Amino acid sequence: METGAGFVYMEDSMSNGLKNKKTYYGLMLAMVFIFSSPGAFAANVTLEWDQPATNADGTPLTDLSGYIIYYGAESGKYSQGLDVGNVLMYTIYDLFSDSSYYFAVAAYDSSGNESDFSNEISVTGMRDTTSPVISGVYAHDITTDSASINWTTDEASDSLVEYGIFTSHENASPPDPAPVFNHNMTLSGLLPATRYLFRVSSQDSSGNLSVSDDYTFVTPNLQNSPPVISSFKADPYSGRAPLTVAFTVNVSDIDGNITGYEWDFDGNGKIDAATTTNQISHTYRHSKRYSPRVRVIDDQGGKAESRTKISVYK
């Protein structure tokens, strides 16, 4: 809405001595948009004027009782009149935001005598059709399964983030309808070690929508906890050659699954056998002291090793 301001000349014609009095009224007109929805009723107008102090003959004005605001859709033809009482400012609500209005003010005294209209001021309707300007989009606090998205807008508006692996609009965060300038949304349930596309959008209370360009972020790999070997047992651990020994390894993994066991019976660094179970047997045929070794591997590549002692004699 356009805003007009200035001094309006009002010529009074009250029969109680205000007749033909010429007094300047300071009148300021302002239109304020308050959109709760994109509907037609959306605008308010605030009028302000100065109080006259004297009658036309120079005597003090003592019986001024109030003012009436007249307005309508045509110049000089006022379909509405509001008795606002003895105030110097008044706001008219629920006007059509896409219409033009013409306003004038008249004063009245305690006997009900009313002055002529003031000069006319018009306000041209102009609906809010400007979308919010989105800037400063970035992702931060990125974990293996979540990320925070921030951006700003130049007017209060709601918040939404769309995201996906192949396109930026496969999924959407729950929308936040709160009108804000600084936006923050958290995405959850993400996959680790994955590149995501995302875009943000904000809509103002007039229904004007802005959608950002596409941006990207990458979630990190899971930090794997390796297997933990609690015991590596040999039964028996000593005896005459040939000595058959049964090996058992007990292991746990808090964030994975054990996928394999590598056995080095001589302890010389060479893998002699690989299994998917935690038990195996081996026969030693030569008298010697051995340091057999087992390596446990989980499904994320984590590894753990342990050794024990075997004594074989003649």
Secondary structure, 3 states (H helix, E strand, C coil): CCCCEEEEEEECCCCCCCCCCEEEEEEEEEEEECCCCCCCEEEEEEEECCCCCECCCCCECCCEEEEEEEEECECCECCEEEEEECCCEEEEEEEECCCCEEEEEEEEECCCCECCCECCEEECCCCCCCCCCEEEEEEECCCCCEEEEEEEEEEEEEEEEEEECCCCCCEECCCEEEEEEEEEEEEECCCCCCEEEEEEEEECCCCCEEECCCEEEECCCCCCCCCEEEEEEEECCEEECCEEEEEEEEEECCCCCEEEEEEECCCCCCCCEEECCCEEEEEECCCEEECCEEEEEECCCCEEEEECCEEEEC
